[in-house]
């Protein structure tokens, strides 16, 4: 003990009290951590008191007798949730801490804030929707202006909402969303609104998802195919390392590079704005024959043995070699380059998170940030990337989730499932932002 006191004999600084973040408001179970530290002396004690109106609760009252203890941390959020019954309104946290120096330096800090206990107001304006597994839909809703984030949650996938042009209703929002083909048909489809302190409102969007059967397909690869695709992709791709054999490297490309490519599409989708850049039905490649369907589940064989299993998230369309590839609809080019498994590829942002992909092209005639019109030529078909012959791989993604292009090729479906929700008469005698004040 004499040694500890001697070590701190010239210590005149009190312990440092630090919250892990700034905050003006918190919810019922805030994510908040407190750290108390002293660089020169061991800690002697820490006390934390939470006060609101007539309530005063001691969250921490610790005394220490450890000459090596110079830092302690507390999960204040957990302590508040376990020991305090907050009320809506102002509150104060008071922290005191002392060290075991010769002067027993004491530090203090307080933080005034308010408890925000009520979630945002949320109203579903669209009727309960019937959705296809692997399909898309649009939902119209109203949310109060205290919401920090709102949109649709389907399993692990979140689809953000955007302001909707509904006359006289500034709180109206819309969200294009999808039920991924590989999610169970009974996956809840929920409208969600969350404020900055984590209060959350939930409303069910759909009470039925129509299941879709997934086709099983066998794909046989041979040495000629491997010698064609593997060296080309490896020469144009830095993310994948040679695995020591053509077969093993092919599997790495088919699996890991596929995942990386789809992660890049999700990143691009995150920057998509809330304005529809398209109009009318989307185009299927003119004069094309369908060679492979959306969400085919493929097992890959080499020498009669299965080596990989992946899902085909688009349509393979073919006409003749070097056929002109048309933009399915108007939008802005966000990618035009060699793109992993898709070879030479173009991705078009159509707004509100909807993107079309054109893969395996032999040449590209457009560039990033270029605006294109429906039917405009993007380049020509080819067999770059993981392609066994000349064709177009066409895919649609909604906030990075692959969706079935058949729906978007149908103008009537678009009218019923995407555009009609905007025509809903949304009675709004007062805005939600006024109602919750």
FIVO-643924 format. One record per residue (C-alpha): residue in one letter; x, y, z; residue number from 1. Coordinates in steps of 0.2 Angstrom, whole numbers, padded with zeros to 4 digits. Layout:
{res=a px=X py=Y pz=Z n=NUM}
...
***
This chain:
{res=x px=0000 py=0000 pz=0000 n=1}
{res=x px=0014 py=0012 pz=0004 n=2}
{res=x px=0021 py=0008 pz=-0013 n=3}
{res=x px=0005 py=0012 pz=-0022 n=4}
{res=x px=0004 py=0029 pz=-0012 n=5}
{res=x px=0021 py=0033 pz=-0016 n=6}
{res=x px=0018 py=0030 pz=-0035 n=7}
{res=x px=0004 py=0042 pz=-0034 n=8}
{res=x px=0012 py=0055 pz=-0023 n=9}
{res=x px=0014 py=0068 pz=-0037 n=10}
{res=x px=-0003 py=0064 pz=-0045 n=11}
{res=x px=-0014 py=0079 pz=-0045 n=12}
{res=x px=-0025 py=0074 pz=-0059 n=13}
{res=x px=-0042 py=0067 pz=-0055 n=14}
{res=x px=-0049 py=0051 pz=-0065 n=15}
{res=x px=-0055 py=0054 pz=-0082 n=16}
{res=x px=-0074 py=0051 pz=-0084 n=17}
{res=x px=-0079 py=0047 pz=-0102 n=18}
{res=x px=-0095 py=0042 pz=-0111 n=19}
{res=x px=-0093 py=0032 pz=-0127 n=20}
{res=x px=-0104 py=0044 pz=-0136 n=21}
{res=x px=-0113 py=0061 pz=-0135 n=22}
{res=x px=-0132 py=0060 pz=-0132 n=23}
{res=x px=-0146 py=0072 pz=-0129 n=24}
{res=x px=-0160 py=0058 pz=-0128 n=25}
{res=x px=-0160 py=0040 pz=-0125 n=26}
{res=x px=-0173 py=0026 pz=-0125 n=27}
{res=x px=-0179 py=0013 pz=-0113 n=28}
{res=x px=-0163 py=0002 pz=-0116 n=29}
{res=x px=-0150 py=0014 pz=-0122 n=30}
{res=x px=-0133 py=0008 pz=-0130 n=31}
{res=x px=-0122 py=0018 pz=-0118 n=32}
{res=x px=-0105 py=0014 pz=-0110 n=33}
{res=x px=-0095 py=0023 pz=-0097 n=34}
{res=x px=-0077 py=0022 pz=-0094 n=35}
{res=x px=-0067 py=0029 pz=-0079 n=36}
{res=x px=-0048 py=0029 pz=-0080 n=37}
{res=x px=-0033 py=0036 pz=-0072 n=38}
{res=x px=-0016 py=0036 pz=-0080 n=39}
{res=x px=-0006 py=0039 pz=-0064 n=40}
{res=x px=-0014 py=0031 pz=-0049 n=41}
{res=x px=-0026 py=0016 pz=-0046 n=42}
{res=x px=-0044 py=0019 pz=-0045 n=43}
{res=x px=-0052 py=0020 pz=-0028 n=44}
{res=x px=-0071 py=0022 pz=-0031 n=45}
{res=x px=-0084 py=0025 pz=-0044 n=46}
{res=x px=-0102 py=0031 pz=-0041 n=47}
{res=x px=-0116 py=0034 pz=-0054 n=48}
{res=x px=-0133 py=0041 pz=-0050 n=49}
{res=x px=-0148 py=0043 pz=-0061 n=50}
{res=x px=-0161 py=0056 pz=-0057 n=51}
{res=x px=-0178 py=0060 pz=-0064 n=52}
{res=x px=-0191 py=0070 pz=-0055 n=53}
{res=x px=-0193 py=0061 pz=-0038 n=54}
{res=x px=-0184 py=0045 pz=-0044 n=55}
{res=x px=-0165 py=0044 pz=-0039 n=56}
{res=x px=-0157 py=0027 pz=-0042 n=57}
{res=x px=-0139 py=0023 pz=-0039 n=58}
{res=x px=-0133 py=0013 pz=-0054 n=59}
{res=x px=-0115 py=0010 pz=-0048 n=60}
{res=x px=-0107 py=0012 pz=-0031 n=61}
{res=x px=-0090 py=0003 pz=-0032 n=62}
{res=x px=-0075 py=0004 pz=-0020 n=63}
{res=x px=-0059 py=-0004 pz=-0026 n=64}
{res=x px=-0043 py=-0011 pz=-0017 n=65}
{res=x px=-0033 py=-0016 pz=-0032 n=66}
{res=x px=-0016 py=-0007 pz=-0034 n=67}
{res=x px=-0016 py=-0012 pz=-0053 n=68}
{res=x px=-0034 py=-0006 pz=-0057 n=69}
{res=x px=-0033 py=0010 pz=-0067 n=70}
{res=x px=-0048 py=0008 pz=-0079 n=71}
{res=x px=-0066 py=0002 pz=-0077 n=72}
{res=x px=-0080 py=0001 pz=-0089 n=73}
{res=x px=-0099 py=0000 pz=-0086 n=74}
{res=x px=-0113 py=-0005 pz=-0098 n=75}
{res=x px=-0124 py=0010 pz=-0092 n=76}
{res=x px=-0138 py=0005 pz=-0105 n=77}
{res=x px=-0140 py=-0012 pz=-0097 n=78}
{res=x px=-0139 py=-0005 pz=-0079 n=79}
{res=x px=-0153 py=0008 pz=-0083 n=80}
{res=x px=-0164 py=-0005 pz=-0091 n=81}
{res=x px=-0162 py=-0017 pz=-0076 n=82}
{res=x px=-0164 py=-0005 pz=-0062 n=83}
{res=x px=-0174 py=0011 pz=-0068 n=84}
{res=x px=-0191 py=0015 pz=-0072 n=85}
{res=x px=-0190 py=0030 pz=-0084 n=86}
{res=x px=-0203 py=0042 pz=-0088 n=87}
{res=x px=-0204 py=0053 pz=-0104 n=88}
{res=x px=-0195 py=0069 pz=-0101 n=89}
{res=x px=-0178 py=0076 pz=-0094 n=90}
{res=x px=-0166 py=0067 pz=-0083 n=91}
{res=x px=-0148 py=0068 pz=-0076 n=92}
{res=x px=-0133 py=0056 pz=-0074 n=93}
{res=x px=-0121 py=0061 pz=-0061 n=94}
{res=x px=-0104 py=0052 pz=-0060 n=95}
{res=x px=-0090 py=0054 pz=-0047 n=96}
{res=x px=-0074 py=0045 pz=-0047 n=97}
{res=x px=-0059 py=0045 pz=-0035 n=98}
{res=x px=-0041 py=0038 pz=-0036 n=99}
{res=x px=-0029 py=0031 pz=-0023 n=100}
{res=x px=-0016 py=0045 pz=-0025 n=101}
{res=x px=-0009 py=0054 pz=-0010 n=102}
{res=x px=-0022 py=0068 pz=-0013 n=103}
{res=x px=-0036 py=0056 pz=-0016 n=104}
{res=x px=-0041 py=0066 pz=-0032 n=105}
{res=x px=-0059 py=0066 pz=-0036 n=106}
{res=x px=-0067 py=0069 pz=-0053 n=107}
{res=x px=-0086 py=0072 pz=-0057 n=108}
{res=x px=-0096 py=0074 pz=-0072 n=109}
{res=x px=-0115 py=0076 pz=-0076 n=110}
{res=x px=-0125 py=0074 pz=-0091 n=111}
{res=x px=-0143 py=0081 pz=-0094 n=112}
{res=x px=-0153 py=0072 pz=-0107 n=113}
{res=x px=-0171 py=0067 pz=-0109 n=114}
{res=x px=-0179 py=0050 pz=-0110 n=115}
{res=x px=-0188 py=0047 pz=-0127 n=116}
{res=x px=-0200 py=0032 pz=-0124 n=117}
{res=x px=-0212 py=0033 pz=-0138 n=118}
{res=x px=-0209 py=0026 pz=-0155 n=119}
{res=x px=-0213 py=0035 pz=-0172 n=120}
{res=x px=-0231 py=0035 pz=-0178 n=121}
{res=x px=-0233 py=0023 pz=-0192 n=122}
{res=x px=-0248 py=0020 pz=-0203 n=123}
{res=x px=-0250 py=0007 pz=-0218 n=124}
{res=x px=-0259 py=0015 pz=-0232 n=125}
{res=x px=-0258 py=0001 pz=-0244 n=126}
{res=x px=-0270 py=-0014 pz=-0242 n=127}
{res=x px=-0262 py=-0030 pz=-0236 n=128}
{res=x px=-0252 py=-0036 pz=-0251 n=129}
{res=x px=-0250 py=-0053 pz=-0259 n=130}
{res=x px=-0233 py=-0056 pz=-0265 n=131}
{res=x px=-0223 py=-0070 pz=-0274 n=132}
{res=x px=-0208 py=-0078 pz=-0267 n=133}
{res=x px=-0194 py=-0070 pz=-0277 n=134}
{res=x px=-0205 py=-0056 pz=-0282 n=135}
{res=x px=-0207 py=-0037 pz=-0278 n=136}
{res=x px=-0220 py=-0025 pz=-0273 n=137}
{res=x px=-0223 py=-0007 pz=-0268 n=138}
{res=x px=-0230 py=-0001 pz=-0251 n=139}
{res=x px=-0237 py=0016 pz=-0247 n=140}
{res=x px=-0237 py=0022 pz=-0229 n=141}
{res=x px=-0236 py=0037 pz=-0217 n=142}
{res=x px=-0223 py=0040 pz=-0204 n=143}
{res=x px=-0221 py=0054 pz=-0191 n=144}
{res=x px=-0206 py=0066 pz=-0194 n=145}
{res=x px=-0197 py=0059 pz=-0178 n=146}
{res=x px=-0193 py=0043 pz=-0188 n=147}
{res=x px=-0174 py=0042 pz=-0192 n=148}
{res=x px=-0176 py=0026 pz=-0203 n=149}
{res=x px=-0192 py=0018 pz=-0210 n=150}
{res=x px=-0195 py=0005 pz=-0223 n=151}
{res=x px=-0199 py=-0014 pz=-0225 n=152}
{res=x px=-0190 py=-0028 pz=-0216 n=153}
{res=x px=-0191 py=-0045 pz=-0224 n=154}
{res=x px=-0180 py=-0058 pz=-0215 n=155}
{res=x px=-0162 py=-0051 pz=-0215 n=156}
{res=x px=-0166 py=-0038 pz=-0229 n=157}
{res=x px=-0171 py=-0020 pz=-0226 n=158}
{res=x px=-0179 py=-0010 pz=-0240 n=159}
{res=x px=-0178 py=0009 pz=-0236 n=160}
{res=x px=-0193 py=0021 pz=-0239 n=161}
{res=x px=-0193 py=0037 pz=-0249 n=162}
{res=x px=-0204 py=0052 pz=-0249 n=163}
{res=x px=-0220 py=0049 pz=-0259 n=164}
{res=x px=-0228 py=0063 pz=-0269 n=165}
{res=x px=-0245 py=0062 pz=-0261 n=166}
{res=x px=-0254 py=0079 pz=-0262 n=167}
{res=x px=-0256 py=0086 pz=-0245 n=168}
{res=x px=-0247 py=0073 pz=-0236 n=169}
{res=x px=-0229 py=0077 pz=-0232 n=170}
{res=x px=-0228 py=0062 pz=-0221 n=171}
{res=x px=-0231 py=0049 pz=-0235 n=172}
{res=x px=-0218 py=0037 pz=-0240 n=173}
{res=x px=-0216 py=0022 pz=-0252 n=174}
{res=x px=-0204 py=0007 pz=-0251 n=175}
{res=x px=-0200 py=-0005 pz=-0265 n=176}
{res=x px=-0197 py=-0022 pz=-0257 n=177}
{res=x px=-0194 py=-0040 pz=-0262 n=178}
{res=x px=-0197 py=-0057 pz=-0254 n=179}
{res=x px=-0180 py=-0066 pz=-0258 n=180}
{res=x px=-0183 py=-0082 pz=-0268 n=181}
{res=x px=-0172 py=-0091 pz=-0255 n=182}
{res=x px=-0182 py=-0086 pz=-0239 n=183}
{res=x px=-0196 py=-0096 pz=-0232 n=184}
{res=x px=-0213 py=-0091 pz=-0239 n=185}
{res=x px=-0219 py=-0088 pz=-0221 n=186}
{res=x px=-0206 py=-0075 pz=-0218 n=187}
{res=x px=-0214 py=-0060 pz=-0210 n=188}
{res=x px=-0215 py=-0044 pz=-0221 n=189}
{res=x px=-0215 py=-0029 pz=-0209 n=190}
{res=x px=-0216 py=-0011 pz=-0211 n=191}
{res=x px=-0204 py=-0003 pz=-0198 n=192}
{res=x px=-0200 py=0015 pz=-0192 n=193}
{res=x px=-0186 py=0018 pz=-0179 n=194}
{res=x px=-0181 py=0034 pz=-0171 n=195}
{res=x px=-0163 py=0039 pz=-0166 n=196}
{res=x px=-0164 py=0032 pz=-0149 n=197}
{res=x px=-0170 py=0015 pz=-0155 n=198}
{res=x px=-0189 py=0016 pz=-0152 n=199}
{res=x px=-0197 py=0005 pz=-0165 n=200}
{res=x px=-0215 py=0004 pz=-0173 n=201}
{res=x px=-0220 py=-0012 pz=-0183 n=202}
{res=x px=-0234 py=-0015 pz=-0194 n=203}
{res=x px=-0237 py=-0031 pz=-0205 n=204}
{res=x px=-0237 py=-0028 pz=-0224 n=205}
{res=x px=-0242 py=-0045 pz=-0231 n=206}
{res=x px=-0252 py=-0059 pz=-0224 n=207}
{res=x px=-0248 py=-0071 pz=-0239 n=208}
{res=x px=-0232 py=-0075 pz=-0249 n=209}
{res=x px=-0235 py=-0086 pz=-0264 n=210}
{res=x px=-0222 py=-0100 pz=-0264 n=211}
{res=x px=-0211 py=-0103 pz=-0279 n=212}
{res=x px=-0204 py=-0119 pz=-0284 n=213}
{res=x px=-0185 py=-0119 pz=-0287 n=214}
{res=x px=-0179 py=-0129 pz=-0302 n=215}
{res=x px=-0164 py=-0141 pz=-0299 n=216}
{res=x px=-0151 py=-0141 pz=-0313 n=217}
{res=x px=-0135 py=-0150 pz=-0316 n=218}
{res=x px=-0120 py=-0141 pz=-0324 n=219}
{res=x px=-0106 py=-0152 pz=-0330 n=220}
{res=x px=-0089 py=-0143 pz=-0332 n=221}
{res=x px=-0074 py=-0150 pz=-0342 n=222}
{res=x px=-0056 py=-0145 pz=-0344 n=223}
{res=x px=-0059 py=-0136 pz=-0360 n=224}
{res=x px=-0072 py=-0125 pz=-0351 n=225}
{res=x px=-0060 py=-0122 pz=-0336 n=226}
{res=x px=-0046 py=-0117 pz=-0347 n=227}
{res=x px=-0057 py=-0105 pz=-0356 n=228}
{res=x px=-0064 py=-0096 pz=-0341 n=229}
{res=x px=-0052 py=-0097 pz=-0326 n=230}
{res=x px=-0037 py=-0089 pz=-0334 n=231}
{res=x px=-0047 py=-0075 pz=-0341 n=232}
{res=x px=-0056 py=-0071 pz=-0324 n=233}
{res=x px=-0040 py=-0073 pz=-0314 n=234}
{res=x px=-0031 py=-0060 pz=-0326 n=235}
{res=x px=-0045 py=-0047 pz=-0323 n=236}
{res=x px=-0048 py=-0050 pz=-0304 n=237}
{res=x px=-0038 py=-0046 pz=-0289 n=238}
{res=x px=-0049 py=-0053 pz=-0276 n=239}
{res=x px=-0046 py=-0071 pz=-0279 n=240}
{res=x px=-0030 py=-0081 pz=-0277 n=241}
{res=x px=-0025 py=-0096 pz=-0287 n=242}
{res=x px=-0030 py=-0112 pz=-0277 n=243}
{res=x px=-0017 py=-0123 pz=-0285 n=244}
{res=x px=-0028 py=-0131 pz=-0298 n=245}
{res=x px=-0041 py=-0126 pz=-0312 n=246}
{res=x px=-0055 py=-0135 pz=-0303 n=247}
{res=x px=-0051 py=-0128 pz=-0286 n=248}
{res=x px=-0049 py=-0110 pz=-0293 n=249}
{res=x px=-0065 py=-0112 pz=-0303 n=250}
{res=x px=-0075 py=-0116 pz=-0287 n=251}
{res=x px=-0067 py=-0101 pz=-0278 n=252}
{res=x px=-0073 py=-0090 pz=-0292 n=253}
{res=x px=-0090 py=-0098 pz=-0293 n=254}
{res=x px=-0093 py=-0096 pz=-0275 n=255}
{res=x px=-0082 py=-0083 pz=-0266 n=256}
{res=x px=-0081 py=-0071 pz=-0281 n=257}
{res=x px=-0100 py=-0073 pz=-0284 n=258}
{res=x px=-0103 py=-0067 pz=-0266 n=259}
{res=x px=-0091 py=-0052 pz=-0268 n=260}
{res=x px=-0099 py=-0047 pz=-0285 n=261}
{res=x px=-0116 py=-0047 pz=-0276 n=262}
{res=x px=-0110 py=-0038 pz=-0261 n=263}
{res=x px=-0104 py=-0024 pz=-0273 n=264}
{res=x px=-0121 py=-0023 pz=-0281 n=265}
{res=x px=-0128 py=-0020 pz=-0263 n=266}
{res=x px=-0116 py=-0006 pz=-0261 n=267}
{res=x px=-0121 py=0002 pz=-0277 n=268}
{res=x px=-0139 py=0000 pz=-0272 n=269}
{res=x px=-0137 py=0010 pz=-0256 n=270}
{res=x px=-0133 py=0025 pz=-0266 n=271}
{res=x px=-0149 py=0024 pz=-0276 n=272}
{res=x px=-0161 py=0039 pz=-0274 n=273}
{res=x px=-0179 py=0039 pz=-0272 n=274}
{res=x px=-0185 py=0045 pz=-0289 n=275}
{res=x px=-0191 py=0032 pz=-0302 n=276}
{res=x px=-0179 py=0035 pz=-0317 n=277}
{res=x px=-0189 py=0022 pz=-0328 n=278}
{res=x px=-0206 py=0022 pz=-0336 n=279}
{res=x px=-0217 py=0008 pz=-0343 n=280}
{res=x px=-0213 py=-0010 pz=-0344 n=281}
{res=x px=-0195 py=-0017 pz=-0344 n=282}
{res=x px=-0189 py=-0024 pz=-0360 n=283}
{res=x px=-0183 py=-0042 pz=-0362 n=284}
{res=x px=-0169 py=-0043 pz=-0375 n=285}
{res=x px=-0177 py=-0042 pz=-0392 n=286}
{res=x px=-0179 py=-0058 pz=-0402 n=287}
{res=x px=-0171 py=-0068 pz=-0387 n=288}
{res=x px=-0173 py=-0086 pz=-0382 n=289}
{res=x px=-0173 py=-0091 pz=-0364 n=290}
{res=x px=-0158 py=-0102 pz=-0360 n=291}
{res=x px=-0159 py=-0102 pz=-0341 n=292}
{res=x px=-0172 py=-0096 pz=-0328 n=293}
{res=x px=-0172 py=-0085 pz=-0313 n=294}
{res=x px=-0167 py=-0094 pz=-0296 n=295}
{res=x px=-0162 py=-0111 pz=-0305 n=296}
{res=x px=-0152 py=-0121 pz=-0291 n=297}
{res=x px=-0137 py=-0128 pz=-0300 n=298}
{res=x px=-0126 py=-0142 pz=-0295 n=299}
{res=x px=-0109 py=-0141 pz=-0304 n=300}
{res=x px=-0100 py=-0158 pz=-0308 n=301}
{res=x px=-0082 py=-0161 pz=-0314 n=302}
{res=x px=-0077 py=-0179 pz=-0319 n=303}
{res=x px=-0094 py=-0185 pz=-0313 n=304}
{res=x px=-0092 py=-0178 pz=-0295 n=305}
{res=x px=-0101 py=-0163 pz=-0288 n=306}
{res=x px=-0089 py=-0149 pz=-0284 n=307}
{res=x px=-0101 py=-0134 pz=-0280 n=308}
{res=x px=-0119 py=-0128 pz=-0279 n=309}
{res=x px=-0125 py=-0111 pz=-0283 n=310}
{res=x px=-0141 py=-0102 pz=-0288 n=311}
{res=x px=-0143 py=-0093 pz=-0304 n=312}
{res=x px=-0151 py=-0076 pz=-0300 n=313}
{res=x px=-0156 py=-0070 pz=-0318 n=314}
{res=x px=-0161 py=-0075 pz=-0335 n=315}
{res=x px=-0149 py=-0081 pz=-0348 n=316}
{res=x px=-0155 py=-0074 pz=-0365 n=317}
{res=x px=-0148 py=-0078 pz=-0382 n=318}
{res=x px=-0150 py=-0072 pz=-0400 n=319}
{res=x px=-0135 py=-0073 pz=-0411 n=320}
{res=x px=-0117 py=-0069 pz=-0407 n=321}
{res=x px=-0112 py=-0051 pz=-0404 n=322}
{res=x px=-0131 py=-0046 pz=-0403 n=323}
{res=x px=-0134 py=-0028 pz=-0398 n=324}
{res=x px=-0139 py=-0027 pz=-0380 n=325}
{res=x px=-0153 py=-0015 pz=-0376 n=326}
{res=x px=-0156 py=-0006 pz=-0359 n=327}
{res=x px=-0172 py=-0014 pz=-0351 n=328}
{res=x px=-0177 py=0004 pz=-0346 n=329}
{res=x px=-0170 py=0021 pz=-0343 n=330}
{res=x px=-0159 py=0025 pz=-0329 n=331}
{res=x px=-0141 py=0029 pz=-0325 n=332}
{res=x px=-0126 py=0018 pz=-0328 n=333}
{res=x px=-0117 py=0015 pz=-0311 n=334}
{res=x px=-0105 py=0001 pz=-0317 n=335}
{res=x px=-0097 py=-0003 pz=-0334 n=336}
{res=x px=-0082 py=-0014 pz=-0333 n=337}
{res=x px=-0076 py=-0031 pz=-0331 n=338}
{res=x px=-0086 py=-0038 pz=-0316 n=339}
{res=x px=-0080 py=-0055 pz=-0310 n=340}
{res=x px=-0091 py=-0069 pz=-0314 n=341}
{res=x px=-0101 py=-0058 pz=-0326 n=342}
{res=x px=-0087 py=-0053 pz=-0337 n=343}
{res=x px=-0089 py=-0037 pz=-0346 n=344}
{res=x px=-0105 py=-0030 pz=-0338 n=345}
{res=x px=-0116 py=-0015 pz=-0336 n=346}
{res=x px=-0127 py=-0011 pz=-0321 n=347}
{res=x px=-0140 py=0003 pz=-0323 n=348}
{res=x px=-0148 py=0011 pz=-0308 n=349}
{res=x px=-0167 py=0014 pz=-0311 n=350}
{res=x px=-0170 py=0023 pz=-0295 n=351}
{res=x px=-0177 py=0018 pz=-0278 n=352}
{res=x px=-0165 py=0004 pz=-0276 n=353}
{res=x px=-0169 py=-0005 pz=-0292 n=354}
{res=x px=-0155 py=-0010 pz=-0303 n=355}
{res=x px=-0153 py=-0021 pz=-0319 n=356}
{res=x px=-0137 py=-0031 pz=-0324 n=357}
{res=x px=-0131 py=-0036 pz=-0341 n=358}
{res=x px=-0117 py=-0049 pz=-0341 n=359}
{res=x px=-0105 py=-0058 pz=-0352 n=360}
{res=x px=-0104 py=-0044 pz=-0365 n=361}
{res=x px=-0091 py=-0044 pz=-0378 n=362}
{res=x px=-0090 py=-0025 pz=-0379 n=363}
{res=x px=-0097 py=-0010 pz=-0369 n=364}
{res=x px=-0103 py=0006 pz=-0377 n=365}
{res=x px=-0108 py=0016 pz=-0362 n=366}
{res=x px=-0099 py=0023 pz=-0346 n=367}
{res=x px=-0102 py=0026 pz=-0328 n=368}
{res=x px=-0113 py=0041 pz=-0324 n=369}
{res=x px=-0121 py=0040 pz=-0341 n=370}
{res=x px=-0140 py=0042 pz=-0343 n=371}
{res=x px=-0147 py=0029 pz=-0354 n=372}
{res=x px=-0164 py=0028 pz=-0362 n=373}
{res=x px=-0176 py=0012 pz=-0363 n=374}
{res=x px=-0170 py=0002 pz=-0378 n=375}
{res=x px=-0153 py=0011 pz=-0380 n=376}
{res=x px=-0139 py=0000 pz=-0385 n=377}
{res=x px=-0126 py=-0004 pz=-0371 n=378}
{res=x px=-0114 py=-0015 pz=-0380 n=379}
{res=x px=-0115 py=-0032 pz=-0388 n=380}
{res=x px=-0117 py=-0050 pz=-0381 n=381}
{res=x px=-0102 py=-0061 pz=-0378 n=382}
{res=x px=-0095 py=-0075 pz=-0368 n=383}
{res=x px=-0084 py=-0066 pz=-0355 n=384}
{res=x px=-0084 py=-0071 pz=-0337 n=385}
{res=x px=-0092 py=-0088 pz=-0332 n=386}
{res=x px=-0100 py=-0090 pz=-0349 n=387}
{res=x px=-0100 py=-0106 pz=-0359 n=388}
{res=x px=-0106 py=-0098 pz=-0375 n=389}
{res=x px=-0112 py=-0081 pz=-0382 n=390}
{res=x px=-0127 py=-0075 pz=-0373 n=391}
{res=x px=-0134 py=-0061 pz=-0361 n=392}
{res=x px=-0136 py=-0064 pz=-0342 n=393}
{res=x px=-0149 py=-0052 pz=-0337 n=394}
{res=x px=-0153 py=-0049 pz=-0319 n=395}
{res=x px=-0164 py=-0037 pz=-0308 n=396}
{res=x px=-0159 py=-0032 pz=-0290 n=397}
{res=x px=-0169 py=-0023 pz=-0278 n=398}
{res=x px=-0158 py=-0015 pz=-0264 n=399}
{res=x px=-0146 py=-0029 pz=-0269 n=400}
{res=x px=-0159 py=-0043 pz=-0267 n=401}
{res=x px=-0161 py=-0053 pz=-0284 n=402}
{res=x px=-0179 py=-0052 pz=-0290 n=403}
{res=x px=-0189 py=-0061 pz=-0304 n=404}
{res=x px=-0187 py=-0051 pz=-0320 n=405}
{res=x px=-0204 py=-0058 pz=-0327 n=406}
{res=x px=-0214 py=-0047 pz=-0316 n=407}
{res=x px=-0205 py=-0031 pz=-0322 n=408}
{res=x px=-0207 py=-0037 pz=-0340 n=409}
{res=x px=-0226 py=-0036 pz=-0338 n=410}
{res=x px=-0233 py=-0018 pz=-0339 n=411}
{res=x px=-0249 py=-0024 pz=-0331 n=412}
{res=x px=-0240 py=-0031 pz=-0316 n=413}
{res=x px=-0230 py=-0014 pz=-0314 n=414}
{res=x px=-0247 py=-0005 pz=-0315 n=415}
{res=x px=-0255 py=-0016 pz=-0302 n=416}
{res=x px=-0240 py=-0019 pz=-0290 n=417}
{res=x px=-0229 py=-0003 pz=-0291 n=418}
{res=x px=-0239 py=0012 pz=-0298 n=419}
{res=x px=-0257 py=0009 pz=-0291 n=420}
{res=x px=-0252 py=0011 pz=-0273 n=421}
{res=x px=-0248 py=0029 pz=-0276 n=422}
{res=x px=-0266 py=0032 pz=-0282 n=423}
{res=x px=-0273 py=0027 pz=-0265 n=424}
{res=x px=-0283 py=0041 pz=-0257 n=425}
{res=x px=-0274 py=0044 pz=-0241 n=426}
{res=x px=-0285 py=0054 pz=-0229 n=427}
{res=x px=-0274 py=0065 pz=-0219 n=428}
{res=x px=-0284 py=0078 pz=-0209 n=429}
{res=x px=-0268 py=0082 pz=-0200 n=430}
{res=x px=-0250 py=0076 pz=-0202 n=431}
{res=x px=-0243 py=0063 pz=-0191 n=432}
{res=x px=-0229 py=0076 pz=-0186 n=433}
{res=x px=-0242 py=0087 pz=-0179 n=434}
{res=x px=-0252 py=0073 pz=-0171 n=435}
{res=x px=-0238 py=0067 pz=-0160 n=436}
{res=x px=-0233 py=0085 pz=-0154 n=437}
***
